[in-house]
Amino acid sequence: MLEIRGRSQGPWHERRYNYSVTMMRLSYPSPKTEVHESKVHGHGLFAIADIAGDEIVAVKGGHIVDRKILREKIALQLGPVEVQIHDDLFIAPVTEEEREFSMLR
């Protein structure tokens, strides 16, 4: 959520804005799911109610990055945080703060 607290007078290109930013979750887990410890690895998303075939279970938020950026910049700092969306494209947070807001908890 981004809210504008105030703005100065003058032509639009000369105005200065003061922003107050409240970070919102970057990912969406269905209310029919919960996160629990996983026997496979770390934590996992588990159904707590029936989910129809056409329902959205989760949407993972973040930045779209390629494998090189993921390996050289993100994984070294944040560990395994990505979701692969194509051969060489991933969705991942790029900062520690974004990592917390992108988790499906």
N, C-alpha and C positions, 0 to 999 in steps of 0.2 A: 504494500500500500504506500502511495506517495501522496503527501498532502502539501500544498503550498501554504505557507503561513502568512506571507505578505509579499508585496512587490513594490518596487519603486515606480515613480512616474516617468514618463518620457516615451520616445519611440520604442517599439517592440524590440529592436535590435540593440538598444542601449539599456534595457531593463535588467536589473539584477534580482534574482529570486533567492529566497531563503527556503531551504527544504528541510522538512522533518521526515525522516524515513523510518518506517517501522517494517522490519523484515517479516515477510509472511512465509509460510511453508512453500518450498519449491516443488514438493511432491504431494500427490494425493493418494491416500489409501482408502479403499472402500470402507464404509462403516460396517461392512460385513466381514471385516478382517481384523486381525490383531498381530502384533509382532511379538514373537517369543524366541527364546534360545533355540537354535537349530542343532540337531544331531549331526548335520552335514558340515556346517560352517557358520560360526558367529550367530547371527540372528536370521530369522526367516519370517515371511508373511504367511499367516495361516488363516483359513476360512473359519468363521465362527457361526456362519449361517449359510444356507443354500445360496449359491450364486448361479444365476441363469447364464446360458451360453453367450448372450449378447450384452451382458453387463460389464462395465469397466471395473477391473479388479484394482488396478493401480496405475498411476501416471508418474513416472520418474522425471524430475525437473533438473535443470542444470544447463551447462553450455555444451554446444556441439564442438567436439575437438577430434583431431585425427590421432592416429596411433603414435606418431612421433611426439606430439605435444603431450599426450597422455604419459608416455614413458619418461620423457626428459624433464617435464616440469611438474605434472600433477601427482603421479604415482610416488615419486620420491618424497614429496611433502605430505600427501594425504593417505597413501596406501591404496588398496583396492576400493575404489568408489564409483567405478564406471558401469554403465550399461551399454553393451554393444548394440548399435542400431543398423549397421551396414558393415561391409568388409573392412573398411578403414575409418569408420566414424563411430564415435561414442558420445554419450551424454554423461557429463561429470561436473561436480562442483569444482571451482578453482581456488577457493579459499577455505580456511578452517570454518569460518562463520557459515559460508554457503553449505559446507558439508553437513553441519548440524541441521540446517533448514531443509536439506534435500533428503534426509533420512525418512524412511517410511515408518516412523514410530508414532 
